Each structure stands twice: as C-alpha cells, then as structure tokens.
Amino acid sequence: MSEIYDVAIIGAGASGMIAAGKAGENGFKTILLEKKSRPGIKLSITGKGRCNLTNSADIKEFVKLFRNGEFLYSAFNAFSNSDTIAFFENLGVPCKLERGGRYFPQSDKASDVVNALTKYAKKSSSIITSFDVRDIRKNQENLFIINDNIAAKNIIIACGGITYPSTGSTGDGYKIARYFGHEIAEPLPALVPVNLKCGDLKELKGLKLKNVEVSLFNENNIEAKEFGEMEFTVYGADGPVILTLSGLISEKVNNSKLFLSLNLKPALSKEQLNQRLLRELDKFGQYQLKDMLKELLPVQLIRPFINYCRLTMTKKCSQINKVERTKMSDAFSDFRFEISGIRDAREAVITRGGVLTNEIDQKTMQSKIVPGLYFCGEIIDIDAPTGGFNLQAAFSTGYLAGNSITAEKR
C-alpha cells in the first residue's frame, strides 16, 4: 500500500464531486471513487435532463422546507444558492431563472453541469470509475482501508440513497455508516408518484389539474395539504403536489388507510359552491347532467365525477334533488381517492431517511462517532420538495465536507 490519501470520497455525484474538488483545491491529496463507469449519471437525468440546480428562495425558506432543516444552516451559509450560481457560471455554465424560483443551466442541458463538475473535481483530485467499494475498515494506524488497497486519513461518504438504483444509488453508504456505528432512519422513496384505487383511472389517465388543493387524509384526520398542479396516470397520480406529499405517504401507507382528497374549486366557499351549482342546474334544467358539468369540470373528469356521486350521465338537471346536489357539492370540495401504495424507488427523485442528523456535526459534516468520517448529500436524513432545494443541499453539504478536511488530519 504505497500511497496514503488525505481524503477518499465514495460516490461521484453532485455532493461527491464538489467535495473532491474543494478538498483537492485546499491542497489535500484526494481520490474520488465511483461505482459506475462515469461520474454524475444521476445528475445527468435530473430535472428531466435539464438539471434544476437551485432555487432563488432565501436561506430561511430553504431551512423551513427541509425535514431536519435546521441541521443545514451551516452548510447553506458555507455554500448558498447564490454561491452555486456563481460557481457554475465561473465554470462556464451560465444559469437562468424560471418560474417558482428555479434555476437551470441556460443551455437546458444537465450534461453541461455534469461536465463542469467533473472537470472541477479532476483538476485537483484523482477519479477512479467502475470502482465497487466492498469493504472499509480502520487499521491500527487509524487509517481507513478501502478494499485492502486504498488508504485514507479521512473518508467522505457521498454515495446517495436508494433512488434510481441503475445510476449507482443502491444504498451502499448505509452499510458503511452502520458498520461504523451510525443509526439509519429507514430509507424510503420520496418525490415519487402514488398508486390509487379507482375504477376510472384509464379514463383519467393524462388529465392535468391546475390550481387544485390536494389533502392527505388518514381516515378522517388531515395529515397535510398542498396547492398546485397534479396529473392522473394509468396507476394513480403524479405532479408537483403529489410528489410533495409522497414522502409522508411513504412513511404511513403501510400502517394506515390513506386517502387523497381533491378540492376542485378551492377558490369557492361551501356556500358559493352551492349557489354556483344551483345556478348551473337551473340554467341547464332540460339538459343532461353531463352537459351541465362541462361548465364546471374538464371533460375527462365528468364521467368519473358522476360515478363518484353515484348519479347517471343522462339524468336531466331539473331532476337533481337536494340530496344529490349535496353529494355533488361535497364531491367538488372533497373528491377522494384511496391510496394503495407508492411507486418503486426506481421512479423516485430522492430518498427520505438516511444517517441521523444528530449523529453528524452540522458545522463540518463529520461523524460525531468516528473522527475522519464525513457524510454529504442524499445519504443524510434530509429532504425537501421539488424546486432545486435537494440539489442545493447536495452542493452545500458536499462543499462543507470537502472544506472541513483540515491540516491536522494529514
């Protein structure tokens, strides 16, 4: 074992590459080990191949949106969203701001981000690809020994979670963390579509709803609520509001009966909705119910809505009685679907769970249990909604871990 590295980083994703680049930039002998044949494979497919780098929200908003967000204060202060924009622009990747405060590379190519990060990491560290970490242990000299042939004074674990396993995120980092005494919050798919029990899903497939309020119910107790856009699929539901709720669904779906409730007219009060329904029924008196509902619903939703209310498509509006009208009014504000599960981790954007934050020093990303062991990125028990927040956390924790390797460790 001729060479001893100051730091070895496991995983050449977003957090690993920035950690390697920063540690090497600071003058430390650094090696970056990647399981796949090239760095940044998962990063290259984020944001549907466009790569939502970060968000324009202020740091307080970032912290509020994350589970265990307070743990990230030091990381975001060390490397903020504005630092991310400046970092990539200095690497020749200009960025642009889009709705929702989302930043993307001006080229709309995630590959530009991957290439820039890879070049940054290679400038001051060595990268070995197709390297499968089978074993890490500490020897009598207090060095970390990887696969019996690489020695390092420090290790940064940056190998992601369990999502998109084809890109290399297969939970390997959790095994390493457990070996060194860390506790892991159960890794679950998050930002993932959900499966619904509904006989009309084929008819609903492809329907996109905007400005809809979606609530998550555990029996009749509300767990969470989101407002925005969603889309029906052949198996259930997808889209921003569904993805945001999905982490909580992952945690509870195996132990509770859960429902999604759609408020299709969130801008109207119960009384306003009743009055609107009365007016439309009166105006369309001699027309069939399906014709009247074209004024209130997307065409694709009409038959499922009528089925949900247990009415018939051809019933005349003048024949709708008070009980039936109440059913319809209730369905507009509380159209429920039973959740049968979540999609596989292969379809999830991020992992919910990971190394417990109270076992990591938030000012350095170093383990509180094993000196010289660091964590960054998705392996940590932190997650947030879509919008560039999770990728910013990867950049920030990676930067902080890489920058926390000190001369005393040499």
Phi, psi and chi 1 to 4 in degrees:
 res  aa     phi    psi   chi1   chi2   chi3   chi4
   1 MET       -   86.1 -156.7  176.6  -61.2      -
   2 SER   -78.7  -34.0   56.7      -      -      -
   3 GLU  -107.2  137.8  -73.5 -171.2  -69.1      -
   4 ILE  -120.0  123.3  -62.9  175.8      -      -
   5 TYR   -91.9  149.8  -67.6   90.8      -      -
   6 ASP   -70.1  -37.0  -68.3  -46.7      -      -
   7 VAL  -150.2  137.4   57.5      -      -      -
   8 ALA  -116.9  130.9      -      -      -      -
   9 ILE  -108.8  129.8  -66.0  105.6      -      -
  10 ILE  -100.0  108.8  -44.5  -62.3      -      -
  11 GLY   110.2  113.4      -      -      -      -
  12 ALA  -101.1   60.5      -      -      -      -
  13 GLY  -100.4 -158.2      -      -      -      -
  14 ALA   -58.6  -50.4      -      -      -      -
  15 SER   -72.9  -38.6   63.2      -      -      -
  16 GLY   -66.1  -41.6      -      -      -      -
  17 MET   -68.6  -39.7  -76.6 -163.8  -80.7      -
  18 ILE   -71.5  -32.6 -156.0  166.2      -      -
  19 ALA   -65.5  -44.0      -      -      -      -
  20 ALA   -64.2  -44.4      -      -      -      -
  21 GLY   -62.0  -41.8      -      -      -      -
  22 LYS   -70.5  -44.0 -169.9   59.5 -169.4  172.5
  23 ALA   -62.1  -43.6      -      -      -      -
  24 GLY   -65.2  -40.0      -      -      -      -
  25 GLU   -60.4  -32.6 -159.1  172.9   66.2      -
  26 ASN   -81.0    3.6  -73.0  -13.0      -      -
  27 GLY    95.6    9.8      -      -      -      -
  28 PHE   -92.8  141.6  -66.7   96.9      -      -
  29 LYS   -72.2  113.0 -170.7  175.4 -177.2  179.9
  30 THR  -125.6  138.3  -56.3      -      -      -
  31 ILE  -128.4  137.0 -171.1  165.9      -      -
  32 LEU  -114.9  121.7  177.3   57.9      -      -
  33 LEU  -109.9  122.3  -53.4  171.8      -      -
  34 GLU  -120.6  130.5  168.9   55.2   37.0      -
  35 LYS   -66.8  -37.6 -176.1  178.1 -174.3  178.3
  36 LYS   -87.9  179.3  -56.4  -58.9  -77.6 -173.8
  37 SER   -77.9  -12.2   59.8      -      -      -
  38 ARG  -152.9  157.2   57.8 -172.4  171.6   86.1
  39 PRO   -72.8  156.8  -14.7   28.6      -      -
  40 GLY    67.8   29.2      -      -      -      -
  41 ILE   -64.8  -46.1  -67.2  178.8      -      -
  42 LYS   -64.8  -40.4 -176.1  176.1  179.0 -178.2
  43 LEU   -60.2  -32.2 -173.0   58.3      -      -
  44 SER   -71.1  -15.6   68.9      -      -      -
  45 ILE  -110.5    1.8   60.7  174.1      -      -
  46 THR   -69.2  153.5   60.8      -      -      -
  47 GLY    57.6   36.8      -      -      -      -
  48 LYS    54.9   39.8  -63.4  179.9  179.7  177.2
  49 GLY    85.1    3.9      -      -      -      -
  50 ARG  -104.2  -25.5  -64.5  178.9   63.0 -139.3
  51 CYS    69.1   89.5 -166.5      -      -      -
  52 ASN   -76.5   94.7 -177.6 -172.1      -      -
  53 LEU   -63.4  -45.9  -72.8  164.4      -      -
  54 THR  -163.9 -170.2 -172.5      -      -      -
  55 ASN  -135.5  154.3 -164.1  -76.7      -      -
  56 SER   -82.7   -3.6   63.4      -      -      -
  57 ALA   -58.1  154.1      -      -      -      -
  58 ASP   -77.3  168.1   63.4   32.4      -      -
  59 ILE   -60.5  -38.6  -63.2  -56.6      -      -
  60 LYS   -60.8  -38.5  -72.8 -177.4  179.8  178.1
  61 GLU   -68.3  -40.9 -176.7   66.8   14.1      -
  62 PHE   -54.5  -52.1  -95.5   82.0      -      -
  63 VAL   -60.4  -41.4  167.9      -      -      -
  64 LYS   -65.2  -32.8 -169.0  165.6   70.5  173.7
  65 LEU   -77.9  -21.5  -74.2  167.9      -      -
  66 PHE   -86.6  141.6  -86.8   86.4      -      -
  67 ARG   -68.0  136.5  -97.2 -174.8  -17.1  100.1
  68 ASN    58.8   33.6  -58.2  -40.0      -      -
  69 GLY   -61.5  -31.6      -      -      -      -
  70 GLU   -62.5  -25.8  -69.4 -170.4    0.6      -
  71 PHE   -60.6  -24.6  169.6   79.7      -      -
  72 LEU   -93.0   -0.9  -68.1  166.5      -      -
  73 TYR   -52.7  -50.0  -98.9  119.8      -      -
  74 SER   -64.6  -40.7  -65.8      -      -      -
  75 ALA   -64.5  -44.4      -      -      -      -
  76 PHE   -68.3  -32.6  -72.7  147.2      -      -
  77 ASN   -71.8  -33.0  -78.0  -38.5      -      -
  78 ALA   -72.1  -35.2      -      -      -      -
  79 PHE  -149.5   95.5 -164.7   78.2      -      -
  80 SER   -88.4  179.9   67.6      -      -      -
  81 ASN   -63.5  -37.2   46.9    2.5      -      -
  82 SER   -68.3  -32.8   57.5      -      -      -
  83 ASP   -65.2  -38.0  -68.7  -34.6      -      -
  84 THR   -61.8  -46.5  -64.7      -      -      -
  85 ILE   -60.7  -47.4  -58.8  -54.8      -      -
  86 ALA   -63.9  -39.3      -      -      -      -
  87 PHE   -58.7  -50.6  174.0   79.5      -      -
  88 PHE   -72.3  -34.0  -78.2  104.8      -      -
  89 GLU   -66.2  -36.2  -68.8 -167.9  -20.8      -
  90 ASN   -67.2  -24.7  -73.1  -23.1      -      -
  91 LEU   -89.9    6.9  -68.3  175.8      -      -
  92 GLY    86.9   22.0      -      -      -      -
  93 VAL  -120.3   86.5 -176.1      -      -      -
  94 PRO   -64.0  148.3   20.7  -29.7      -      -
  95 CYS  -117.7  159.3  -57.0      -      -      -
  96 LYS  -133.9  148.7   60.6  179.5  178.2  178.5
  97 LEU   -97.9  131.7  179.7   62.6      -      -
  98 GLU  -122.4  179.8  -63.9 -170.8    1.8      -
  99 ARG   -60.3  151.2   84.9 -176.6  159.9   83.8
 100 GLY    78.7   10.5      -      -      -      -
 101 GLY    72.9   17.4      -      -      -      -
 102 ARG   -84.8  131.9  -60.8  167.6 -171.5 -118.1
 103 TYR  -102.6  134.9  -85.8   99.8      -      -
 104 PHE  -129.6  158.3  -68.8   87.6      -      -
 105 PRO   -63.4  141.1   19.7  -29.7      -      -
 106 GLN   -56.5  -28.6 -148.3  166.9   78.2      -
 107 SER   -78.0  -12.5   64.2      -      -      -
 108 ASP    63.0   24.8  -76.7  -31.8      -      -
 109 LYS  -119.6  113.4  -67.5  179.1 -179.8  178.0
 110 ALA   -61.6  -28.2      -      -      -      -
 111 SER   -60.8  -30.8   57.2      -      -      -
 112 ASP   -65.7  -37.4  -71.6  -10.2      -      -
 113 VAL   -67.1  -45.7  174.9      -      -      -
 114 VAL   -61.6  -45.5  173.6      -      -      -
 115 ASN   -62.5  -40.2  -68.1  -22.3      -      -
 116 ALA   -66.5  -44.3      -      -      -      -
 117 LEU   -65.2  -40.7  -99.2 -177.7      -      -
 118 THR   -62.4  -43.4  -55.6      -      -      -
 119 LYS   -62.8  -40.8 -173.4  177.3  178.4 -179.3
 120 TYR   -62.3  -45.9  172.1   69.6      -      -
 121 ALA   -66.2  -41.4      -      -      -      -
 122 LYS   -67.7  -25.4  -80.3 -177.0  174.7  177.9
 123 LYS   -60.9  -34.3 -172.0  176.1  179.0 -178.6
 124 SER  -131.7    9.0   55.9      -      -      -
 125 SER  -145.0  163.8   64.7      -      -      -
 126 SER   -94.1  139.5  -58.0      -      -      -
 127 ILE  -117.9  127.4  -59.5  179.1      -      -
 128 ILE  -116.3  120.9  -60.4  178.6      -      -
 129 THR   -99.3  171.8   55.1      -      -      -
 130 SER    52.8   38.0  -59.1      -      -      -
 131 PHE  -110.7  110.3 -172.0   98.2      -      -
 132 ASP   -95.8  113.4 -167.9    9.5      -      -
 133 VAL   -75.2  110.9  175.5      -      -      -
 134 ARG   -94.8  -27.8  -60.7 -176.3  -53.1  -84.0
 135 ASP  -157.5  135.9  175.2   66.4      -      -
 136 ILE  -132.9  132.1  -60.9 -178.8      -      -
 137 ARG  -147.6  169.6   56.0 -173.8  169.7   78.6
 138 LYS  -106.6  136.7  -95.9 -165.1  167.9 -174.6
 139 ASN   -96.5 -174.1   67.3    6.8      -      -
 140 GLN   -67.8  -22.5  -68.9  179.2  -22.7      -
 141 GLU   -86.4    8.6  -72.9   76.8   41.3      -
 142 ASN    67.9   25.0 -141.1   24.3      -      -
 143 LEU   -97.0  147.1  -66.5  171.6      -      -
 144 PHE   -82.2  126.6  -67.7   92.3      -      -
 145 ILE  -110.2  121.3  -51.5  -60.4      -      -
 146 ILE  -107.8  121.2  -55.2  168.0      -      -
 147 ASN    52.4   27.7  -68.4    4.5      -      -
 148 ASP    67.6    1.9  -67.6  -35.4      -      -
 149 ASN  -132.9   -2.7   58.2    6.5      -      -
 150 ILE  -125.8  128.4  -68.1  177.2      -      -
 151 ALA  -114.2  138.9      -      -      -      -
 152 ALA  -145.9  145.4      -      -      -      -
 153 LYS   -76.7  -27.7  -62.8  172.8 -175.6  176.3
 154 ASN  -135.2  152.0  -59.2  -83.5      -      -
 155 ILE  -129.8  134.0  -67.0  -78.7      -      -
 156 ILE  -114.6  119.4  -60.6  176.4      -      -
 157 ILE   -91.6  114.6  -51.4  -61.2      -      -
 158 ALA  -136.8   36.8      -      -      -      -
 159 CYS   -97.3   22.3   40.8      -      -      -
 160 GLY    74.6 -163.7      -      -      -      -
 161 GLY  -110.8 -124.9      -      -      -      -
 162 ILE  -119.2    1.5   58.1  169.6      -      -
 163 THR   -88.1  150.8   59.4      -      -      -
 164 TYR    47.6   59.1  -68.0  114.3      -      -
 165 PRO   -57.9  -24.1   17.2  -29.5      -      -
 166 SER   -65.3  -18.6   62.0      -      -      -
 167 THR   -90.7   -0.4   66.2      -      -      -
 168 GLY   113.5  -10.0      -      -      -      -
 169 SER   -84.7   88.6  -63.6      -      -      -
 170 THR  -119.2   19.9   52.9      -      -      -
 171 GLY    81.2   12.8      -      -      -      -
 172 ASP   -59.9  -35.9  -60.6  -17.8      -      -
 173 GLY   -64.0  -30.4      -      -      -      -
 174 TYR   -65.9  -36.9  -56.0  131.2      -      -
 175 LYS   -63.2  -42.5  -63.7  172.9 -171.6  174.1
 176 ILE   -64.1  -45.8  -61.0  167.9      -      -
 177 ALA   -60.8  -43.3      -      -      -      -
 178 ARG   -64.7  -40.5  -75.2 -167.5 -176.9  100.6
 179 TYR   -56.4  -38.1  173.3   79.8      -      -
 180 PHE   -90.4   12.4  -75.9  110.2      -      -
 181 GLY    96.5    7.8      -      -      -      -
 182 HIS   -85.1  147.1  -81.1  -85.8      -      -
 183 GLU   -92.5  143.0 -171.0  175.7  -16.2      -
 184 ILE  -117.3  124.8  -52.9  -63.3      -      -
 185 ALA   -70.3  132.2      -      -      -      -
 186 GLU   -47.7  121.9 -176.3 -174.6    1.7      -
 187 PRO   -71.7  126.4  -15.4   30.9      -      -
 188 LEU  -131.9  150.7  -62.2  166.5      -      -
 189 PRO   -65.1  138.3  -16.3   29.3      -      -
 190 ALA  -137.9  164.2      -      -      -      -
 191 LEU    50.0   57.6  -62.2 -175.3      -      -
 192 VAL  -134.4  144.2   62.5      -      -      -
 193 PRO   -63.0  161.7  -21.3   32.7      -      -
 194 VAL  -119.5  155.3  -57.3      -      -      -
 195 ASN   -96.0  139.1  -64.3  -37.2      -      -
 196 LEU  -123.0  150.2  -58.8  175.1      -      -
 197 LYS   -92.9  110.0  -71.9 -177.5 -177.9  177.2
 198 CYS  -163.2  126.4  175.8      -      -      -
 199 GLY   -72.2  -11.3      -      -      -      -
 200 ASP  -105.2   16.1  -69.7  -50.4      -      -
 201 LEU   -62.4  -36.1  -79.2  176.8      -      -
 202 LYS   -61.6  -37.7  -76.5 -173.8  179.0  178.4
 203 GLU   -72.6  -33.1 -172.2  145.9   -4.8      -
 204 LEU   -82.4  -18.1  -71.3  167.1      -      -
 205 LYS   -48.7  127.0  179.5 -171.7  173.5 -175.6
 206 GLY    91.2   -9.1      -      -      -      -
 207 LEU   -72.7  124.6  172.8   63.2      -      -
 208 LYS  -106.0  131.0  -65.3  179.4 -179.1  180.0
 209 LEU  -113.2  130.3  -61.7  176.7      -      -
 210 LYS  -109.4  155.9  -66.4 -177.0  178.0 -178.6
 211 ASN    51.9   45.7  -57.5  -42.3      -      -
 212 VAL  -110.0  143.9   64.2      -      -      -
 213 GLU  -101.7  123.1 -175.0  179.9   82.4      -
 214 VAL  -117.4  124.6 -179.3      -      -      -
 215 SER  -113.1  145.5  -59.2      -      -      -
 216 LEU  -102.3  121.4  175.6   63.8      -      -
 217 PHE  -112.8  139.3  -81.8   88.0      -      -
 218 ASN  -107.2  100.5 -178.0  -13.8      -      -
 219 GLU    56.7 -113.2  -62.5  -64.4  -15.2      -
 220 ASN  -110.9   12.0  -75.2  -48.1      -      -
 221 ASN   -99.3  125.3  -60.5  -45.1      -      -
 222 ILE   -76.8  132.1 -170.3  165.1      -      -
 223 GLU  -100.0  -37.1  -63.5  -83.4   -6.7      -
 224 ALA  -165.1  162.9      -      -      -      -
 225 LYS  -146.1  138.4 -175.0 -176.1  -67.2 -176.0
 226 GLU  -137.0  153.5  -67.1  -66.9  -28.4      -
 227 PHE  -126.5  134.9  179.0   85.0      -      -
 228 GLY   155.8 -131.0      -      -      -      -
 229 GLU  -115.9  148.6  -60.2  178.5   13.6      -
 230 MET  -148.3  166.7   65.0  164.5  -74.8      -
 231 GLU  -142.8  138.2  178.9  178.1   -3.4      -
 232 PHE   -84.0  144.3  -74.6   99.6      -      -
 233 THR  -124.1  177.2   66.9      -      -      -
 234 VAL   -66.7  -20.4   71.1      -      -      -
 235 TYR  -109.3  -13.9   50.1   76.9      -      -
 236 GLY   167.4 -115.0      -      -      -      -
 237 ALA  -142.6  151.4      -      -      -      -
 238 ASP  -145.2 -176.7 -161.0  -11.1      -      -
 239 GLY   105.3  167.8      -      -      -      -
 240 PRO   -52.3  -48.3  -27.3   34.6      -      -
 241 VAL   -68.6  -34.4  -66.2      -      -      -
 242 ILE   -68.4  -44.0  -57.9  -60.5      -      -
 243 LEU   -61.4  -39.9  -64.8 -178.3      -      -
 244 THR   -63.5  -38.5  -61.1      -      -      -
 245 LEU   -79.1  -16.9  -67.7  168.6      -      -
 246 SER   -65.8  -31.1   65.6      -      -      -
 247 GLY   -62.5  -43.2      -      -      -      -
 248 LEU   -67.3  -38.2 -169.4   54.7      -      -
 249 ILE   -62.2  -42.4  -66.6  170.0      -      -
 250 SER   -54.5  -41.9  -75.5      -      -      -
 251 GLU   -68.8  -34.6  -76.4 -174.8    2.0      -
 252 LYS  -107.9  -18.0  -63.8  177.4  176.1  -69.1
 253 VAL   -64.8  -27.9   71.6      -      -      -
 254 ASN   -81.4  -12.3  -67.9  -34.2      -      -
 255 ASN  -117.5   -8.0  -57.7  -49.4      -      -
 256 SER  -140.2  157.3  -53.9      -      -      -
 257 LYS   -88.7  113.9 -161.0  169.8 -173.3  177.5
 258 LEU  -111.8  150.8  -59.8  177.9      -      -
 259 PHE  -134.7  146.5  -60.7   86.3      -      -
 260 LEU   -99.2  130.4  -75.3 -178.4      -      -
 261 SER  -113.7  125.1  168.6      -      -      -
 262 LEU  -101.6  122.5  -84.7   54.7      -      -
 263 ASN   -95.7  103.9 -174.8  -15.0      -      -
 264 LEU   -78.6  -14.9  -59.2  166.4      -      -
 265 LYS  -132.8   62.7  -59.4  -67.8  177.4 -174.7
 266 PRO   -65.8  -18.9   23.4  -32.9      -      -
 267 ALA   -79.4  -12.1      -      -      -      -
 268 LEU  -105.8  137.8  -60.7  179.4      -      -
 269 SER   -74.1  169.9   67.4      -      -      -
 270 LYS   -57.8  -44.0 -165.1   74.6  171.0  174.5
 271 GLU   -66.9  -43.4 -179.4   57.8   31.4      -
 272 GLN   -62.2  -38.2  -71.5  170.8  -34.3      -
 273 LEU   -65.4  -43.7 -171.6   52.5      -      -
 274 ASN   -61.1  -43.8  -79.1  -33.3      -      -
 275 GLN   -64.7  -40.9  -68.8  -57.9  -44.4      -
 276 ARG   -63.0  -42.2  174.0   78.3 -172.7  -85.4
 277 LEU   -65.2  -42.5 -165.0   51.4      -      -
 278 LEU   -59.6  -44.8  -84.4  169.7      -      -
 279 ARG   -62.4  -44.6  -73.0 -162.8  -56.0  -88.1
 280 GLU   -68.0  -39.3  -63.5  -62.1  -18.4      -
 281 LEU   -64.6  -38.9  -72.4  168.7      -      -
 282 ASP   -68.1  -43.1 -176.7   56.9      -      -
 283 LYS   -65.1  -35.9 -175.7  168.2   75.7  173.3
 284 PHE  -101.4   23.9  -77.1   83.3      -      -
 285 GLY   -39.2  -48.6      -      -      -      -
 286 GLN   -93.9    1.9  -63.6  -51.5  -56.0      -
 287 TYR   -92.5  163.4  -71.5   84.8      -      -
 288 GLN   -77.1  155.1  -65.5  177.1  -12.9      -
 289 LEU   -55.4  -40.2 -174.8   57.8      -      -
 290 LYS   -61.8  -29.3   63.4 -177.1  175.2   64.9
 291 ASP   -74.3  -40.1  -62.5  -44.8      -      -
 292 MET   -64.7  -39.4 -178.0  -83.7  -73.8      -
 293 LEU   -67.9  -14.5  -75.5  171.9      -      -
 294 LYS   -63.7  -21.8  -70.2  176.5 -175.9  175.3
 295 GLU   -78.2  -17.5  -62.1  -68.5  -52.5      -
 296 LEU  -120.8  -18.4  -62.8  168.7      -      -
 297 LEU  -137.6  155.5  -67.7  170.9      -      -
 298 PRO   -60.5  143.3  -17.3   28.4      -      -
 299 VAL   -53.7  -39.7  172.6      -      -      -
 300 GLN   -64.1  -21.8 -149.4  172.3  -27.7      -
 301 LEU   -93.3  -12.0 -171.0   55.0      -      -
 302 ILE   -62.6  -52.9  -69.3  172.9      -      -
 303 ARG   -62.0  -47.5 -174.6 -177.0  -64.9  -83.4
 304 PRO   -59.0  -37.1  -27.3   36.4      -      -
 305 PHE   -64.3  -47.3 -177.8   87.6      -      -
 306 ILE   -64.1  -40.1  -70.5  174.7      -      -
 307 ASN   -62.1  -41.1  -70.7  -16.4      -      -
 308 TYR   -61.9  -37.7 -178.0   81.4      -      -
 309 CYS   -82.6   -3.6  -63.5      -      -      -
 310 ARG    58.1   46.5  -63.1 -175.8 -179.9  178.6
 311 LEU  -116.4 -179.1  -60.9  170.8      -      -
 312 THR  -116.4  145.1   58.0      -      -      -
 313 MET   -58.2  -36.3  -63.5  -83.4  -76.4      -
 314 THR   -94.4    0.3   55.4      -      -      -
 315 LYS   -64.6  137.6 -170.4  164.4 -172.8  173.4
 316 LYS   -74.0  146.2  -74.0 -172.3  175.6 -179.7
 317 CYS   -62.2  -33.7  -68.0      -      -      -
 318 SER   -67.9  -15.6   59.5      -      -      -
 319 GLN   -94.7   -1.7  -63.2  172.4  -26.7      -
 320 ILE   -74.2  120.6  -61.1  -67.0      -      -
 321 ASN   -90.3  179.2   60.2   37.9      -      -
 322 LYS   -63.1  -40.6 -175.0  177.5  179.2 -178.7
 323 VAL   -63.0  -43.2  171.6      -      -      -
 324 GLU   -68.0  -37.4  -68.5  169.0  -30.2      -
 325 ARG   -65.2  -38.8 -167.8  178.9   74.7 -115.3
 326 THR   -64.1  -40.4  -59.6      -      -      -
 327 LYS   -58.5  -44.0  -82.6 -175.0 -176.8  177.5
 328 MET   -66.8  -44.1  -68.1  173.8   65.4      -
 329 SER   -61.0  -42.6  179.0      -      -      -
 330 ASP   -63.9  -39.3  -71.5  -15.2      -      -
 331 ALA   -67.1  -32.8      -      -      -      -
 332 PHE   -63.0  -35.4  -86.1  112.0      -      -
 333 SER  -100.6  -11.9   57.9      -      -      -
 334 ASP  -150.8   69.7 -172.9    8.5      -      -
 335 PHE   -91.5  105.7 -168.6  177.1      -      -
 336 ARG  -100.6  145.1  -71.4 -159.4 -176.9 -166.9
 337 PHE  -131.1  129.7  -63.0   83.4      -      -
 338 GLU   -76.6  135.7 -174.4  176.6  -13.0      -
 339 ILE   -88.1  126.6  -62.5  169.0      -      -
 340 SER  -100.3   -9.8   57.4      -      -      -
 341 GLY   159.0 -172.7      -      -      -      -
 342 ILE  -117.3  163.2   55.6  166.9      -      -
 343 ARG   -74.2  167.4  -57.3  -60.9  -71.6  171.6
 344 ASP   -66.4  157.7 -170.4   84.2      -      -
 345 ALA   -57.4  -22.4      -      -      -      -
 346 ARG   -65.3  -19.9  -71.8  171.0  -66.8 -175.7
 347 GLU  -104.8   -3.3  -62.6  179.1   44.2      -
 348 ALA   -83.7  146.5      -      -      -      -
 349 VAL   -80.1  -41.1  177.3      -      -      -
 350 ILE  -138.3  173.5   59.7  164.2      -      -
 351 THR  -105.2  136.0  -57.0      -      -      -
 352 ARG  -100.3  126.7 -173.1 -177.8 -175.5   97.3
 353 GLY   112.8 -176.8      -      -      -      -
 354 GLY   131.2 -161.4      -      -      -      -
 355 VAL   -62.9  128.9 -179.5      -      -      -
 356 LEU   -61.5  135.1  -61.3 -173.8      -      -
 357 THR   -67.3  -27.9   55.7      -      -      -
 358 ASN   -74.7   -1.5   63.1    6.7      -      -
 359 GLU  -105.4    7.8  -64.5  179.9   -8.3      -
 360 ILE  -125.8  136.2  -57.2  170.1      -      -
 361 ASP   -73.7  113.1 -176.7  -13.2      -      -
 362 GLN   -67.1  -17.4   66.5  178.2   44.7      -
 363 LYS   -84.7  -14.3  -66.6 -179.7  179.4  177.7
 364 THR  -134.9  -17.7   61.2      -      -      -
 365 MET    72.0   14.1  -64.4  -65.1  119.8      -
 366 GLN   -85.8  144.0 -175.4  173.9 -159.3      -
 367 SER   -58.9  140.3  165.1      -      -      -
 368 LYS   -83.5   -8.3  -68.4  179.6  179.3  179.3
 369 ILE  -100.2  -42.5  -61.8  170.6      -      -
 370 VAL  -124.1  110.5  179.5      -      -      -
 371 PRO   -59.4  139.4  -22.4   33.1      -      -
 372 GLY    88.4   -5.8      -      -      -      -
 373 LEU  -102.2  125.1  175.8   64.9      -      -
 374 TYR  -123.9  156.2  -64.6   76.1      -      -
 375 PHE  -130.6  147.4  -61.1   97.7      -      -
 376 CYS  -155.0  154.9   60.0      -      -      -
 377 GLY    81.7 -149.6      -      -      -      -
 378 GLU   -68.2  -15.8 -163.1  176.4  -10.6      -
 379 ILE   -67.6  -20.4 -167.2  172.2      -      -
 380 ILE   -83.1  150.6  -57.2  170.9      -      -
 381 ASP   -77.7   70.0 -175.3   22.7      -      -
 382 ILE  -139.7  143.2   49.2  172.1      -      -
 383 ASP  -162.3  155.6   62.8  -88.1      -      -
 384 ALA  -142.9  171.3      -      -      -      -
 385 PRO   -65.3  174.7  -17.4   29.4      -      -
 386 THR   -67.4  162.3   57.2      -      -      -
 387 GLY   129.1    8.4      -      -      -      -
 388 GLY    98.7   -2.5      -      -      -      -
 389 PHE   -70.0  -44.8  -57.6  102.9      -      -
 390 ASN   -67.0  -37.3  -67.4  -69.8      -      -
 391 LEU   -69.3  -36.2 -159.0   45.2      -      -
 392 GLN   -62.0  -39.8  178.6   61.5   55.2      -
 393 ALA   -62.8  -36.4      -      -      -      -
 394 ALA   -64.6  -46.3      -      -      -      -
 395 PHE   -62.7  -45.2  -67.0  139.0      -      -
 396 SER   -67.5  -46.0  -64.4      -      -      -
 397 THR   -70.5  -33.8   56.0      -      -      -
 398 GLY   -65.2  -45.9      -      -      -      -
 399 TYR   -59.5  -47.3  177.3   93.7      -      -
 400 LEU   -64.6  -41.3 -176.1   55.1      -      -
 401 ALA   -62.6  -48.0      -      -      -      -
 402 GLY   -63.1  -34.9      -      -      -      -
 403 ASN   -82.2  -10.2 -159.2   39.5      -      -
 404 SER   -92.9   -5.6  -64.5      -      -      -
 405 ILE   -68.2  122.6  -53.4  -61.3      -      -
 406 THR  -114.7  166.0   62.0      -      -      -
 407 ALA   -60.3  -30.1      -      -      -      -
 408 GLU   -63.5  -23.0  -73.4   73.6   24.8      -
 409 LYS   -79.4  -11.9  -59.9  -73.2 -168.7  -33.0
 410 ARG   -69.5      -  -72.8 -171.7  174.1 -175.3
